[in-house]
Amino acid sequence: GTYGHVTPLSKLPPEDIAFGFVLIVNIVRFYHGNVRHLDAAYQREGISRTASGRHVEPRGGLGADFFIVFTQSLLFSLASFYISSPSEFISLFIVLLGFDILWAVYSEQTLEAGAQPASPQRSWLLNNLVAVAALGAFYVVHHSHPDRAWALDAGLAVLAITTVADFALSWGFYFPSTPTGEQAEA
């Protein structure tokens, strides 16, 4: 066939498998977070409410959120082509997380006086800020000294730790103890 350039899974180097695994886990993390965000923001649950109890829709509304989720999906798709090229893979994740940081800062502007903070977005923002700073540092180390390949592996470790930290910080949001509809009715 025409797939002679595709490496069989059984012949992938361990580093490529590690980068692929981290990519898949991050796709799950972002997908789950985005679905929960959309559910919370546009259903009865609501992320934020004013002091009077009025629902506060995220800034930019569903159109802005669609653009963000779509762009994240494109960046994940692009990153999948660079699993065997750790430098480009890490740079795409810096862009992805940077984009997510900008979205979190933008969405935080939604809060009115008396509104409750959107805590999942705030924890995503802080987690991603730390990750981008660390990834950026390792990226610069590798490009300043190309013989230091460990810097890219350290970047992969940062992505793995960031994913674990995200689930730890947002577990209650990702997996609420009561169904969304019951929570809104309580």
C-alpha positions as CSV (number, residue, x, y, z in Angstrom):
1,G,0.0,0.0,0.0
2,T,0.9,3.6,0.3
3,Y,1.7,3.4,4.0
4,G,5.3,2.3,3.7
5,H,6.5,5.4,5.6
6,V,4.3,4.5,8.6
7,T,6.3,2.8,11.4
8,P,4.5,-0.2,12.8
9,L,3.5,0.2,16.5
10,S,5.7,-2.7,17.5
11,K,8.8,-0.9,16.1
12,L,8.2,2.5,17.8
13,P,11.0,3.7,20.1
14,P,10.1,3.9,23.8
15,E,10.5,7.7,23.7
16,D,7.9,8.0,20.9
17,I,5.5,5.7,22.9
18,A,6.0,8.0,26.0
19,F,5.3,11.1,23.9
20,G,2.3,9.4,22.3
21,F,0.9,8.3,25.7
22,V,1.3,11.9,27.2
23,L,-0.5,13.3,24.1
24,I,-3.4,10.9,24.5
25,V,-3.7,11.6,28.2
26,N,-3.7,15.3,27.5
27,I,-6.4,14.9,24.8
28,V,-8.5,13.1,27.4
29,R,-7.8,15.8,30.0
30,F,-8.7,18.7,27.7
31,Y,-11.7,17.0,26.2
32,H,-13.1,16.1,29.6
33,G,-12.4,19.6,30.9
34,N,-13.9,21.3,27.9
35,V,-17.1,19.1,28.1
36,R,-17.5,19.8,31.8
37,H,-16.8,23.5,31.2
38,L,-19.5,23.7,28.5
39,D,-21.9,21.7,30.6
40,A,-21.4,23.9,33.7
41,A,-21.4,27.2,31.7
42,Y,-24.4,26.6,29.6
43,Q,-26.6,24.2,31.6
44,R,-28.5,24.8,34.8
45,E,-25.4,24.2,37.0
46,G,-23.6,27.4,35.9
47,I,-20.0,28.1,36.9
48,S,-20.7,31.6,38.1
49,R,-23.6,33.4,39.6
50,T,-24.0,36.9,40.7
51,A,-24.9,37.8,44.3
52,S,-28.5,37.8,43.2
53,G,-28.2,34.2,41.9
54,R,-28.3,35.2,38.1
55,H,-26.4,32.9,35.8
56,V,-23.3,34.5,34.3
57,E,-22.5,33.2,30.9
58,P,-18.8,33.0,30.0
59,R,-17.4,36.1,28.2
60,G,-17.7,35.8,24.5
61,G,-20.4,33.1,24.9
62,L,-20.6,29.8,23.1
63,G,-19.0,31.2,19.9
64,A,-15.8,32.1,21.8
65,D,-15.8,28.7,23.6
66,F,-16.3,26.9,20.3
67,F,-13.3,28.7,18.7
68,I,-11.1,27.8,21.7
69,V,-12.1,24.1,21.7
70,F,-11.7,23.9,17.9
71,T,-8.3,25.5,18.0
72,Q,-7.2,23.2,20.8
73,S,-8.3,20.3,18.7
74,L,-6.3,21.5,15.8
75,L,-3.2,21.9,18.0
76,F,-3.6,18.4,19.3
77,S,-3.9,17.0,15.8
78,L,-0.8,18.9,14.7
79,A,1.1,17.6,17.8
80,S,0.3,14.1,16.9
81,F,2.4,14.4,13.7
82,Y,5.4,15.5,15.8
83,I,5.6,12.7,18.4
84,S,8.9,11.6,16.8
85,S,10.2,15.2,17.0
86,P,10.2,16.1,20.7
87,S,11.4,19.7,20.1
88,E,8.5,20.5,17.8
89,F,6.1,18.5,20.0
90,I,7.1,20.5,23.1
91,S,6.8,23.8,21.2
92,L,3.3,22.9,20.1
93,F,2.4,22.2,23.7
94,I,3.8,25.5,24.7
95,V,1.5,27.1,22.2
96,L,-1.5,25.0,23.3
97,L,-1.0,25.7,27.0
98,G,-0.3,29.4,26.2
99,F,-3.5,29.6,24.2
100,D,-5.4,28.0,27.2
101,I,-3.8,30.5,29.5
102,L,-5.1,33.4,27.4
103,W,-8.5,31.8,27.3
104,A,-8.6,31.4,31.1
105,V,-7.5,35.0,31.6
106,Y,-10.1,36.2,29.1
107,S,-12.9,34.1,30.7
108,E,-12.0,35.3,34.2
109,Q,-13.0,38.8,33.0
110,T,-16.6,37.5,33.0
111,L,-16.9,37.8,36.7
112,E,-19.0,40.6,37.9
113,A,-19.0,42.2,41.3
114,G,-20.3,39.5,43.7
115,A,-19.9,36.6,41.3
116,Q,-18.2,33.5,42.5
117,P,-14.9,32.8,40.9
118,A,-14.7,30.1,38.2
119,S,-12.4,27.9,40.3
120,P,-11.7,25.1,37.6
121,Q,-10.5,27.8,35.2
122,R,-8.4,29.4,37.8
123,S,-6.7,26.1,38.7
124,W,-6.2,25.4,35.0
125,L,-4.6,28.9,34.6
126,L,-2.2,28.4,37.4
127,N,-1.3,24.8,36.4
128,N,-0.7,25.9,32.8
129,L,1.4,28.9,33.8
130,V,3.8,26.8,35.8
131,A,3.9,24.2,32.9
132,V,4.6,26.8,30.2
133,A,7.3,28.4,32.3
134,A,9.0,25.0,32.9
135,L,8.5,23.9,29.3
136,G,9.9,27.1,28.0
137,A,13.0,26.8,30.2
138,F,13.7,23.3,29.1
139,Y,13.0,24.3,25.5
140,V,15.6,27.1,25.8
141,V,18.1,24.8,27.4
142,H,17.8,22.3,24.6
143,H,18.1,24.9,21.9
144,S,21.0,26.7,23.5
145,H,22.8,23.3,24.0
146,P,21.4,20.7,21.5
147,D,23.6,18.1,23.2
148,R,21.3,18.3,26.2
149,A,18.5,16.0,25.0
150,W,17.5,15.4,28.6
151,A,15.8,18.8,28.5
152,L,13.2,17.5,26.1
153,D,12.6,14.5,28.2
154,A,12.2,16.8,31.2
155,G,9.6,18.7,29.2
156,L,7.8,15.4,28.7
157,A,7.9,14.9,32.4
158,V,6.5,18.4,33.0
159,L,3.6,17.5,30.7
160,A,2.9,14.3,32.6
161,I,3.1,16.0,36.0
162,T,0.9,18.9,34.8
163,T,-1.8,16.3,33.7
164,V,-1.7,14.6,37.1
165,A,-1.8,17.9,38.9
166,D,-4.8,19.0,36.8
167,F,-6.8,15.9,37.7
168,A,-5.8,16.3,41.3
169,L,-6.8,20.0,41.4
170,S,-10.0,19.6,39.4
171,W,-11.2,16.1,40.4
172,G,-14.4,17.4,42.0
173,F,-15.2,19.4,38.9
174,Y,-14.4,16.6,36.5
175,F,-16.3,14.0,38.6
176,P,-18.9,15.7,40.7
177,S,-20.4,13.6,43.5
178,T,-23.9,14.4,42.4
179,P,-25.3,14.5,38.9
180,T,-25.3,18.0,37.3
181,G,-29.1,18.2,37.2
182,E,-29.5,17.2,40.9
183,Q,-26.9,19.8,41.9
184,A,-28.7,22.6,40.2
185,E,-32.1,21.6,41.7
186,A,-30.7,21.4,45.3
